[in-house]
Amino acid sequence: MKNLFYVYLIILMVSLAFSGDISLQYKLEPGSSYKYKVDSSVKMVQEMMGQENVSDIKSDVLVTLTADSLKDETLFLHAVYEDFVIDVSSARIDTTLSMQDLLNKRIKVEMTKWGNTLDVATIDTFPKTQMMQGGSDPEQLFYRFFPKLPVESVSQDGVWQITDPDTIETMGGKVVVTPDVEYTAMGTETWNGHECLKVKYVGDLTLEGEGSQQGFNFFMEGDGSVEGTYYFDAKQGVVVQIDNSSTQDVTIAITGQQNLTIPQSQVVSSKTVLVE
């Protein structure tokens, strides 16, 4: 009878341990580096001056993020591209580009322990290139590289919303992306050798922005949807994998030497994997 009591007690303790809430925070250790492989594909359709232009863009990127320091609740990191290859296929061009000029140049990233990006900026001088996802800046990848995490602890089957807007500075202007995304914890799962909380998400987003480039002013507005799954190692405080897909329908109005209105739609899929 005593043995049965101890067995019951052990089962109860284990059950309580695994039924408790989980605190999700990034715990990137200062001095440690984290390497990620990012594969993405974009199908973009633009209508310009009565003509439809379809482009298929695929990229294979290898990046390393190094944690420099932690101050209060802010993580200070720097990132570098270690490899960057783009395949572009459209009516105008069909080529493969190796972005050698972008490699090993540093980008500063500041974010909270819950993944809210505070600042992203280049440290080293990057060459001008128009092939960075339609002419955007090389640091743009790191504005929302990591998923935002809930500040409050969550259960293994918990649900939470994220609606905080992100402001992205790119192409000589600012674009505000406002999400309305629901996240659902799907329990723990061993993934790529890590004990992870599996999180599915789905929702909508709106985009609005303006800026200037090469003598032209642009205004942008649109909406879209997003869904995906990420795996988070709560013990180590690191994302192990992200599978993401999104759609966007945007109207871009350009004024200046020439006035244009450009409807643009795109379908994006990406996979981000922690490389051990």
C-alpha positions in Angstrom: 0.0 0.0 0.0 2.9 2.4 0.8 4.5 1.7 -2.6 1.2 2.5 -4.3 1.0 5.7 -2.4 4.5 6.8 -3.6 3.6 5.8 -7.2 0.5 7.9 -7.0 2.4 10.8 -5.5 5.0 10.7 -8.2 2.3 10.6 -10.9 0.5 13.6 -9.3 3.7 15.6 -9.1 4.6 14.9 -12.8 1.1 15.8 -13.8 1.2 19.1 -12.0 4.6 19.9 -13.4 3.3 19.5 -17.0 0.0 21.2 -16.4 1.5 24.5 -15.3 1.7 27.6 -17.4 4.7 28.3 -19.5 6.6 31.6 -19.6 7.7 32.4 -23.1 10.8 34.7 -23.3 13.8 34.9 -25.5 16.9 33.9 -23.5 19.7 34.5 -26.1 22.8 34.3 -24.0 25.3 37.2 -24.5 28.3 36.0 -26.5 26.3 33.1 -28.0 25.5 32.9 -31.8 22.4 31.4 -33.4 22.4 30.4 -37.0 19.2 30.2 -39.1 18.5 29.0 -42.6 15.6 30.9 -44.3 14.1 29.6 -47.4 11.3 31.7 -49.0 9.3 32.1 -52.2 7.3 35.1 -53.4 4.8 35.2 -56.3 4.1 38.8 -57.0 1.6 40.2 -59.5 1.7 43.9 -60.4 -0.4 45.8 -62.8 1.3 48.8 -64.3 0.0 51.0 -67.2 -2.4 48.4 -68.2 0.1 45.5 -68.3 0.3 42.7 -65.8 3.8 41.7 -64.6 4.2 38.4 -62.8 7.4 37.6 -60.9 8.5 34.5 -59.0 11.3 35.1 -56.5 12.9 32.4 -54.4 15.7 33.1 -51.9 18.0 30.9 -49.8 19.5 32.8 -46.9 21.8 31.8 -44.1 22.1 34.3 -41.2 23.8 34.4 -37.9 22.5 36.4 -34.9 24.9 37.0 -32.1 23.7 38.2 -28.7 25.8 41.1 -27.5 24.2 42.1 -24.2 21.0 42.1 -22.1 20.0 45.3 -20.3 16.8 45.3 -18.3 14.3 43.6 -20.7 16.1 44.5 -23.9 18.3 42.2 -26.0 21.1 43.8 -28.1 22.1 41.6 -31.0 23.9 41.9 -34.3 23.2 39.9 -37.4 25.1 39.0 -40.5 24.3 37.3 -43.8 26.5 34.3 -44.3 24.9 33.2 -47.6 22.3 34.8 -49.8 21.1 33.5 -53.2 18.1 34.8 -55.1 16.4 33.2 -58.1 14.2 35.6 -60.1 11.9 34.6 -62.9 9.7 37.1 -64.8 8.9 38.3 -68.3 11.8 40.7 -68.0 14.5 38.7 -66.3 15.3 35.1 -65.5 18.5 34.8 -63.4 20.2 33.6 -60.2 22.0 36.1 -58.1 24.6 35.5 -55.4 24.5 38.5 -53.1 28.2 38.4 -52.2 28.4 42.1 -51.4 26.0 41.7 -48.5 27.8 39.0 -46.7 29.4 39.4 -43.3 28.3 43.0 -42.8 26.7 43.7 -39.5 23.2 44.7 -38.7 22.1 45.9 -35.3 19.0 44.5 -33.8 17.4 45.6 -30.5 14.3 43.8 -29.2 12.5 43.0 -25.9 12.6 39.5 -24.3 9.1 39.0 -25.9 10.2 39.7 -29.4 9.0 43.3 -29.9 11.5 44.9 -32.2 12.8 48.3 -30.9 15.4 49.2 -33.5 17.1 47.7 -36.5 20.0 49.5 -38.3 23.0 48.7 -40.4 26.4 48.9 -38.6 28.6 48.5 -41.7 28.0 50.1 -45.1 25.9 48.0 -47.4 26.0 48.5 -51.2 22.9 49.7 -52.9 21.0 46.8 -54.5 17.5 46.7 -56.0 17.2 42.9 -55.7 16.5 42.9 -51.9 12.9 41.8 -52.1 11.8 44.5 -54.5 14.4 47.2 -53.6 13.9 47.1 -49.8 16.7 47.6 -47.3 19.0 44.7 -46.3 18.0 45.0 -42.6 14.3 44.5 -43.4 14.4 40.8 -42.8 15.2 41.4 -39.1 12.3 43.7 -38.3 10.1 40.7 -37.7 12.5 37.9 -37.7 11.3 36.3 -34.4 7.7 35.8 -33.5 6.2 38.1 -30.9 5.6 36.2 -27.6 2.8 36.8 -25.0 4.0 38.8 -22.0 1.8 36.7 -19.7 2.5 33.0 -19.2 0.4 30.6 -21.2 -0.9 27.1 -20.8 -0.1 24.3 -23.2 -3.5 24.7 -24.8 -3.8 28.5 -24.3 -5.0 31.0 -26.9 -3.9 34.7 -27.1 -4.1 37.6 -29.5 -1.4 39.9 -30.9 -2.6 43.2 -32.3 0.4 45.5 -31.7 1.4 47.4 -34.8 4.9 47.2 -36.3 6.5 50.2 -38.0 9.1 49.3 -40.6 11.4 51.9 -42.0 12.2 51.0 -45.6 12.5 52.3 -49.1 12.8 55.9 -47.8 9.7 55.8 -45.8 7.7 54.0 -43.1 5.1 51.2 -43.4 2.9 50.4 -40.5 1.7 46.8 -40.3 -1.2 46.1 -38.0 -1.9 42.5 -37.2 -5.0 40.8 -35.7 -3.6 37.4 -35.2 -4.8 34.6 -32.9 -2.2 32.2 -31.5 -3.0 28.7 -30.1 -0.6 26.5 -28.1 -0.8 22.9 -29.3 1.1 21.3 -26.5 4.8 20.2 -26.3 6.6 18.3 -29.0 10.1 17.2 -29.6 11.3 19.1 -32.7 14.8 19.0 -34.2 16.1 17.7 -30.9 14.4 20.4 -28.8 11.5 20.0 -26.4 9.2 22.7 -27.9 5.9 24.4 -27.4 4.1 24.1 -30.7 2.1 27.2 -31.6 -0.3 27.7 -34.5 -1.4 31.1 -35.6 -3.9 32.6 -38.1 -5.2 36.1 -38.7 -5.4 39.3 -40.8 -3.2 42.3 -41.2 -3.4 45.8 -42.7 -0.6 47.9 -44.2 -0.3 51.6 -44.6 2.7 53.7 -45.4 4.4 56.5 -47.3 7.8 57.6 -48.3 10.0 58.9 -51.1 12.7 57.4 -53.3 14.6 58.7 -56.4 12.4 61.8 -56.6 9.1 60.0 -56.3 6.7 60.0 -53.4 4.7 56.8 -52.7 1.7 56.0 -50.7 0.7 52.4 -49.8 -2.3 50.8 -48.3 -3.7 47.3 -48.3 -4.5 44.2 -46.3 -3.7 40.5 -46.2 -3.8 37.3 -44.2 -1.2 35.2 -42.4 -1.0 31.7 -41.0 1.7 29.3 -39.8 3.3 27.4 -37.0 6.3 27.9 -34.9 8.2 25.7 -32.4 9.6 27.4 -29.3 12.1 25.9 -26.9 10.9 27.6 -23.7 13.7 26.3 -21.6 16.5 27.6 -23.8 14.4 30.6 -24.9 14.9 30.2 -28.6 12.8 29.6 -31.8 13.6 26.3 -33.4 11.5 26.5 -36.6 8.9 28.8 -38.2 6.6 27.8 -41.1 4.8 30.9 -42.4 2.6 31.8 -45.3 0.8 35.1 -46.1 -1.1 36.9 -48.8 -1.1 40.7 -49.4 -3.2 42.9 -51.7 -1.8 46.4 -51.8 -2.3 49.6 -53.8 0.7 51.8 -54.4 0.2 55.4 -55.5 3.2 57.1 -56.9 3.5 60.9 -57.5 6.3 63.1 -58.8 7.6 63.2 -62.3 5.0 60.7 -63.2 1.7 59.7 -61.4 0.9 56.0 -61.2 -1.4 53.7 -59.3 0.0 50.2 -59.0 -2.2 47.3 -57.7 0.0 44.6 -56.3 -0.7 41.2 -54.9 1.7 38.7 -53.5 1.7 35.2 -52.0 4.6 34.5 -49.7 5.8 31.2 -48.0 8.8 30.8 -45.9 10.6 28.3 -43.6 13.1 29.4 -40.9 15.1 26.7 -39.2 17.7 26.9 -36.4 20.9 25.3 -37.7 22.7 23.5 -34.9 
